[in-house]
Amino acid sequence: QSVLTQPPSVSGAPGQRVTISCTGSSSNIGAGYDVHWYQQLPGTAPKLLIYGNSNRPSGVPDRFSGSKSGTSASLAITGLQAEDEADYYCQSYDSSLSGSVFGGGTQLTVL
Amino acid sequence: QLQLQESGPGLVKPSETLSLTCTVSGGSISSSSYYWGWIRQPPGKGLEWIGSIYYSGSTYYNPSLKSRVTISVDTSKNQFSLKLSSVTAADTAVYYCARQVLSYSSSWYDGDWFDPWGQGTLVTVSS
């Protein structure tokens, strides 16, 4: 059971917009700690997609965006493409555990 | 650009100690801006942070694994290592090493993220 809660799966048709939620608590997201997102393509290592709630590393398309409010955060993907089919993980810091925590991951299927 | 590569045995017997090394290239592990972390992923499951180390040797660990984990650093070789003792089948996973970026604004710690990651190495615990 992960400290951060994500839906196990989401899906969308090419060109559509999907969002993935990440729900935490008062010891992590709700305490003001930043949320970060990773994309894991099949058989590969996770890759940083969003850092500091809403910042994109160089090379990440602006179709990917992140936001945070209260004890939750969201990753939005617009203009879905087949290559976006992957697992997505959120991550934050937890003051109770004094360390990093991940969400359980969300599998995105492009229909 | 910065690259990380995990190395070590792919098979470990139950009750023994798992040992992995992460070699950093394209940059110095002695940079004052970063920690260096280990993360694992059991087959078909999610990510779990194991622990992290600063180049000075300062460490912090996941409380759920703390009693069995030791992370060390060798700045002369630009490497850091993971030891996990008394392993069981539940420790079977892909183990990743990654650079950990700590973020601060004013005097507040905003948290940290991992970038880049090594390719990962599968460690199976079996007799």
Chai-1 contact restraints between the chains, C-beta under 6 A:
chainA,res_idxA,chainB,res_idxB,connection_type,confidence,min_distance_angstrom,max_distance_angstrom,comment,restraint_id
A,Y33,B,G111,contact,1.0,0.0,6.0,A-B,restraint_1
A,D34,B,D110,contact,1.0,0.0,6.0,A-B,restraint_2
A,D34,B,G111,contact,1.0,0.0,6.0,A-B,restraint_3
A,H36,B,W113,contact,1.0,0.0,6.0,A-B,restraint_4
A,A45,B,Y96,contact,1.0,0.0,6.0,A-B,restraint_5
A,A45,B,W117,contact,1.0,0.0,6.0,A-B,restraint_6
A,A45,B,Q119,contact,1.0,0.0,6.0,A-B,restraint_7
A,A45,B,G120,contact,1.0,0.0,6.0,A-B,restraint_8
A,P46,B,W117,contact,1.0,0.0,6.0,A-B,restraint_9
A,L48,B,D115,contact,1.0,0.0,6.0,A-B,restraint_10
A,Y51,B,W113,contact,1.0,0.0,6.0,A-B,restraint_11
A,Y89,B,L47,contact,1.0,0.0,6.0,A-B,restraint_12
A,S92,B,G111,contact,1.0,0.0,6.0,A-B,restraint_13
A,Y93,B,G111,contact,1.0,0.0,6.0,A-B,restraint_14
A,L97,B,P63,contact,1.0,0.0,6.0,A-B,restraint_15
A,G99,B,W49,contact,1.0,0.0,6.0,A-B,restraint_16
A,G99,B,N62,contact,1.0,0.0,6.0,A-B,restraint_17
A,S100,B,W49,contact,1.0,0.0,6.0,A-B,restraint_18
A,F102,B,L47,contact,1.0,0.0,6.0,A-B,restraint_19
A,G104,B,G46,contact,1.0,0.0,6.0,A-B,restraint_20
A,G105,B,G46,contact,1.0,0.0,6.0,A-B,restraint_21
